[in-house]
Amino acid sequence: MTTTTTTMDDGVYDAIVVGAGVEGSATAYHLAKQHQRTLLIEQFPLPHSRGSSHGQTRITRKAHADDFYTAMMADAYQMMFQLEKEAGVKLYRKTGCLYIGPADSDTLNNVESSLQKHGCVHEKISSSEMKARFPGFAVSADMCAILDSEGGILRADKMISAFQTMFIRFGGHLRDGEPVESIQPGNIVTVKTSKGLYKTRNVAIAAGPWASKLLKPLGLNLPLKCKKILVMYWKERTRGSYSVDRNFPVFIHKMKHPTAIYGLPSDEYPGLVKVCLHHGPEIDPDLRDEVDVTWVKDTVREYVTKHMPGLESVPSVVESCIYTNTPDSHFILDRHPRWSNILIAAGFSGSGFKISPVVGKAVCELIMKTTPSYDLSYFRINRFAPTSRM
């Protein structure tokens, strides 16, 4: 998928973005839209399924326990609608998002407060109401839920393709199947790949699970951990009972241990419901498939048996992706502490896809040194222990 659409008199890009997952592709899209001469580099031939951004669907929602995410998601929705218009493709299906947990849960109270603060349409639903409206769920009397009315399904593969298509249409260069081997800092940064050398005034590293391997030679040892996530699809006992057409919502069920279960109605695979654990074993991203995941399957099977009895108790389809987690599950969006023209967008902790339009805009603003649209203090590198060695 290597493309070249413009030339440069001085041979120096305004920006190079490393990693063509959703965050890197969104960043490149915003840069090209602002007339920045931009190169987007991806190590694998596109499309691929080795990282974090592949697959047909993701959940989108404004329901967050941290209200700064709810605020940012308002912009993310609007930019997603704009991308739909530009690319002429449907990226979103509204289903509502059900955020489930104990009635006395601080998390649910915070989710409700965030939605109220930002004027988002929502309602609180008791366990009895939930059973009546969403009979596919079996929940105990001490449970309740917040229904985020604007939650829904993102067409993930189409969204990445739309970002990349529009990036090229706005004049960007995309090179795939070209691993980055080194980044040499300076006023002009040199990026060495398996196929050549490129010069740029700014680099944005959005390499997902491979971010640490690129950052460590730059003296930056971030506390990132890669986790293998099983993406599992469970067959409906009665066809259509958990379908979008019957108004079954996307959902997140906050558990005490180990984290949460999430799911999407039967849609991408007819008759199969996506139900997954928001957790998994730590891995080396280059050895993703060499790890035991039996306990993950067992955990989700127990959940399905107890809470979604209308599904078969054995998954019909099992796929894989990777989360890159930070200790506090908030992502990293910041400049390198020594070289201000090296930007890092990493550690999205399994929650970054829906907010990618905002991430791309924020990185673009950092590179162009324009007034930031968002408070990025939550995502600074210095919230962790000192990490730079150079």
N, C-alpha and C positions, 0 to 999 in steps of 0.2 A: 504493500500500500504506500510505497514511497512516492511522494509528490513534490513538485517544485513549481511555484506559480509566479514568483517575482525574483528579481535580481537585486543585488546590493552593490553600489559603487565601491564601498570601502571593505567589503567582505566581512563586516562585523554586524551581528544581529543586535537588535535592541534587547532581546530576551531569548533564552533557551529554556524550555520546560522539559524536565527529565521525568518521564512516566506519563503514558497516555491512558491511564485509568480515568475514572470520572473526575477526580480533582484536578489532575493535570490537563485533561481535555477542556474542562471548564475554564481553567486559568488561561490556556492558550487561546480559547475562543474570545475571552474578554480582552486580552492583549491585542489580538488581530483586529478586533472591532474598534479598538482605540488607535488603529493605524501604527501599532508597534510591529517592527519587522521581527517575526517570531518563528523559531524552529521548535517543533514538538518531536521528541525522540522517545521511542519505545523499544525495549529490548527484545520483545517477542513479536513474531508476525501477527498482525491484526486480522480478525479478532482472535482473542485467545482466552483460555479459562484457567490461567495459572495464578492469578492475583485475587483481587477483592471486588472487582467491578463487573464481572461477567454475569450472565443469567438474564432471564426475561423480566423479573419483577423485583421491586423493593417497596417497603412501606414508606409512605410520606405522612407527616402529621405535624400539627402545631403543638400537640400535647407534650410538654416537657416539664420536668420538675424544676429545672433552672430557667427562669423567665427570660434570660438573655437569648437562649435558643429559640424560644417562642417568638421573640421580637425579630430575630434574624430570619425565621421561617416565613414571615409575612413577605419579605423581599424575595425569598427563594421561590415562593409560589408565583409571584408576578414575573420573575425572570424565566421561570419554566413556561408560563403561558406565552411569553414573548418568543422563546425558542420554538415552541409549537408553531407559531405563526411564521417565523422565518424559515423553518425547515419543512413546513407543510406536513407535519406528522403529529399524531395524537400520542401524548406522553403520560397522561394522567387519567385515572378513572376514580371518581368519587365513590367511596363505600362507607365512610365513617371509620374512625379508629376507636376501638374499645380498649381503654386502659384499666386493667383489672387488678384488684389487690384487696387486702383486708380493709374493712370499713374504718379502722382506726389508724390506717397507714399514713405516716408523714409524707411519703412519696405522693400518694393520691391527693392529699390535701394541698401539696405544693403544685401538682399538676393543675388542679382546679383553680388555685390562686393565679397561676401564670396565665391561664386562658381568660380568666376574669379581667386581669390587669390589662390585657391587650385586646379586649373586646372580641374574643373569638367565640363563635357559636358552639355551645356545648351544653351538656346536661349530666347530672349525677343520677345513676341508676342503681336501685337496690338489687339484691340477688334475686328476689322474686320477680321483679320487673325484667331482669335480664333473662331469666328462664322463659318468661312469656314472650318476649320479643325476639330472643335468639335461642330457640329451643335446642340447638345443637350443643350448647354449653350446659354442663352439669357443675354447678358451683354451690358451695356451702353457704349457710345463712349468714355467716360472718363476713362474707365478701360483698363488695360493691364495685362499681365501675364508673369511670368518667368517659362519656362519649364525645369525642372531638368530631364534630359534624363534617369538617373539611378534610379529615384523614382519608387516605385511599391508597391506590396502587400506582406506582411509577413503572413505566415500561423501560426497564433499566438498559437493555441492549440498544433500544431505539434512542434513548437519551444520549448515551455516549456517542453513538453514530451521528446524531444531530449536532452535538457539540463539534465533532471532528469535521463534519461536512461544512458547517458554517465557518469554522476556522479556516478551512481551505478557501472557501468562497470569499472570505474577507482578506485573503492574500497570504495566509500562513503556509509554512512548509511542514510537512509531516514525513518523518522517516521511521519505519518500523523494522523489526528484525535486526536491530543495531544496538547492542548493549553498550552502555557507557562504561569505560574502563577507568577513567580518572577525570578529576576536575582540578585544574590549576588556578588558584585564586589570583586576583590582581585587579587593577582598574579595568583591564580587559581580561575576562576570564577565558581560559582555554578548556574546552571540553573534548576529551579524546574518546572516541568510540572504536568499535571493532572495524570500522570502515573509513575513519578519517578524523581530522581535527576541525573544530569549529570555534570561532571567536565570538564573544558576546559581551555586552556591557552588564548584563544581569543573568543570573541563573535561578530558576525556581525548581527545587527538588521536591517532586511529588511522586516518589517511587514506591509508595506503599510498603509492603513487607521488605523491600530491598533498600529502604532509606538508610538504615544503619550502616550498611556496607559501603554506601557512598559517603556518609558523613564522618565515619571514624577516621579516614585518612585526612579529613579536614579538621581534625582535633575535636570533634564533637561526638561525645558518647551519650546519646539520649537514652532514657530508660524505656525503651520500646520492647514489647514482647509480642511475637507472632503466635497466633492461635489458629489451629485448624477448626473450621466450622463445618458441621454436616448440614447440608440443605436437604431436607427429607419431605417426601410427598406421600400422603396417606389416602387410601382409597375410601370413598364414601360407600357406606353399606346401601344407602338409597341414593341413587344418582340425582344430583342437583340439590341435596338437602343443605349443603354448605356453600352454595354457589353465589356469585355476585348477583345473579338475576333474582335471587330470593333475599336480597339485601343483607347477606351475611357480611359482617365488617372485617377489616384487618384488625388484629388485636395484639396486645402486649399484656402478659400476665406476670406481674412482679411476684417472684417467689422469694422465700427466705434463703434458700440455698439451691443451687450455687448462684443463680442470678435471675434470669427471666426466660420465659417461653414466649415466642412470638409466632404469629401465623397469618396467612392470607387465604381468602376463599378460593374454591376451585375455579381456575381461570386459565392459567397458562397450559396446564395439562387437564383436559376435560375429565371431571370425575375424581380428580386428585387435589387434596388440600395440603398446602405447604405449612408444616408445623415444625419448628426448629428450636434448639437450645441456643441462647445468646452467650455461648461459652464453649470452650473446647481445650484440648491439650496444647501445650506450648510446643512449637516446632521451629526448625530451620526451614525457611520458605522454599529452598531448593530441594528439600527432602520431605515435602508435604505429605506424601502418601505412605511414609515409613513410620507410622505411629498407630498405636492401638486406640480405637474410638468406640469400643464395645460399650463402655460406660455411658457415652453420649446417647447411643441408640437406646440403651436401657432406660435412661432418664426420660427421654421423650416418649417412649412407649408407655411408661407408667403414667405420664401425664395424659396422653391420648386416651388410655383405658379409663382413667378416672374422670376426666373432664370433658372428653369429646367422644362419648360412646357410640356415636353414629359413624365413626371411622373404624376401618380395620386396624388391628393392633400390630401389624407388621408393615413397614414402609414399602411402597411399590417402587419408588425411585429414590436413590441416594446420590447426591452430588456433593462437591466440596468447594469451599472458598476459604479465604484467609482474613482474619482480623489482625490489625496492628494496634495493640493497646498501649495506652499510657497508664501510670499508676492511679490517676484520678479519673480516667475515662474521658477527660476533655482533650481535644486535639491540640496539636502544636501548630501555630501559625505565627511565624516570627522571622526576624533577620538572624543570620549567623552573628554571634557576639563579637567577632572580630572583623568579618567582611560584610559590610552592609548591603553589598550587591549580590549576596547569596541568600535566597529566601527558602524557608523550609515549611512545607505543608505536609504534616505526617501525624500518625497516631490517631486515626479517626475512630478507633475502638468500636467498629461495627455499626456506627450511627452516622456516617458521613455522607452517604449517597444523596439523601434528600436535600442536604444543605449545600451541595456542591456548587450551585450557581453563586451563592454568597461567598464561598471560599474563593472561587475564581475571581470574583470582583475585588475581594479584599487583597489578594496577592497582586492583582493588576495595579491597584492603588498604591501598594507598597513599592512596587517597581517604578511606577511613574511619579512617586513622591507627591501624590495629590492628597487632599484632605480625606482622611479615612471616613468611611460611611458607618463603621461599626467600632464598638469598644473591643479592642483585641487584647486587653489586659488579662483576660481569663485564659489566654492561649500562649502566654509568653514562656520562653525556655527557662527563664530565671526562677520560675516557681519550683523547679527541681534543684537538687544540689549542683554546685558548680561542675560544669561538664567540659569546658574548653581547655585543651592542653597546649594550644599553639599561640 
